[in-house]
Amino acid sequence: MGKLSRKSDTAVAVRYALGRWEALVRFCDDGRIEIDNNAAERALRAVALGRKNYLFAGSDAGGERAAAMYSLLGTAKLNGLNPEAYLRQVLSRIADHPINRIEELLPWNLATTIEPEISQVA
């Protein structure tokens, strides 16, 4: 850095890298870490695009219920399930399902027992 002009593009790039050195070293040490957050941003894109629609959820409780549904369906997708088929499966079972065993209907528990056509992410 002592040999570079402070305003040169190279100096700017080196300062940028040094400012993120800890994260870069962590990325190099652990192969499971993604180099960017593109997957997270893609997952949140639907929320950002629909923001105006969510504004009129009816109430704070309605907004919280919508958020719970989005989380549940997103989790189903991450567990390799078709979200629509997963929801259809849960709604068909939930009326007769004991409340003290409701966790059996969560996506990660159904992913191992669900029919093959439902397990296909669309």
N, C-alpha and C positions, 0 to 999 in steps of 0.2 A: 504494500500500500504506500510505502514511503517513496517509491519511484514513480507512482502514478499521479497524474493531475487529479485533484479532488473532484473536478466536474466531468471527468472523462466517463464514457459509457462503461468502460471496464471497471473503474473504481466504484461506480454505482452498482454494478452487478456483484462485485465482491462484497461490498457492504450489505447488500440484500441477502446474500448467501450466509454471511457471518451472523447476521441478525436472526437467522433461522437455523443456525448450526445444530442446536440440540434436536430439533425435529428431524433434520436431515440425517443425523447420526442414528436416531431411533429408527427411522425408516430403513436405513442400511442394515441395522442389526436384527430387525424383525421382518421377515418376508411376508407376514400376514397384513402388514400395514399398507394401506393404499397411499399412493403418492399425491392424490388429489381427493377432493370431496364431491366429485361429479355424481356419484351414485346417490349420495344424500340430497344433492340439489335436484336431481331428476325426480326423486321420490317426493320432494316438497313442491314440485312444479304445479301439480294439480291443486294444491292448497292455494298457491299464489294466483293461479288463473281463476279460481272460483271465489276469490275473496269477496267480491261484491255480492255473490249469491249467499254466502254464509252470513253476511251482515244482517240478513232478515230471518234469522233462525227462530224468531218469535220471542225469545227470552234468553237470559243467561243459561238457564237449565236446558233449554233447547239446543243452545250452542255447545254445551258440555256433552249432551247426548250425541250430537253430530260428531264431535271430536272423538268420542268413545267408539262410534261406529267406524269412522275413518281409521282409527288405530287398529281395531279388530280386523277390518278387511285388509289393511296393509300388512298386518302380521300374518294373515292367511296367505297372502301373496308371497311373503318372504319364506313361508314354510312349504312352498311349492304347490299350493292349492289354488284352484280357480276361485276367486273371491265370490262371484255370484253363486256358483255351485255350492261353495262352503256355506254361505248364508242360507241357501235353500235347504241344505242338509240340517243345519242347526235349527231352523224354524220348524222343520218337520218333526224333530225329536224333542224340542224343548218343553212342549206341553206335558208330556208324560215322564219327563226326566226329573229325578229327585233333586231338590235344590241343594242338598248337602254334597252332591257330586257334580255340580255345575262345571267345575274345572275340567271334567272329561270332554266338554264341548269346545274347549279352547283349541285354536288352530294347531299348535304343536302336539296336542294329544290326539286330535282327529287325523292328522297327517299320516299316522301309522296304521289307522284302521279304516280309512275311507276308501270307497270304491275307486278303481283305477281311473274312470272317466272324470271323476271330480278332482283327482290329483293333478290333472293337466292344467298348467297355467295358460290362460288364453293370451 
